Amino acid sequence: MVSRDAGGDQEERRGGLRALTQFGELLSLGFTFALSILIGVLVGHYLVDGWLGTAPWGLIVFTLFGIVAGFLNLYRITRKYIDKGEQ
C-alpha cells in the first residue's frame, strides 16, 4: 500500500521536473533570438551580397528578417506560457 507521502513526493518531483523544463526553454530564448539574427547576417552578407554583389542591401534585408524571426520565436514561446498561466 502506498502512503500519501510517497504520492506527494512523486508529485513534487514532477513539479520540479516541469519547472526545470520550463526554465530550460525560457533560458534558450536569448540563444534562439541571437542565433536567428546571426543566421540572417550570415545569409545576407555571404550568400546574397557575395553571390549577387548587392552589398550592403542583402546584409540589411536579411538582418531585418533575422530580427523579425527572433521576435516571432520570442512571441510564440512566451505566448505558450501566458496561455498555460490563464488556464
Buried (B, 14 or more C-beta within 10 A) or exposed (E): EEEEEEEEEEEEEEEEEEEEEEEEEEEEBEEBBEBBBEBBBBBBBEEBBEEEEBEEEBBBBBBEBBBEBBEEBBEEBEEEEEEEEEE
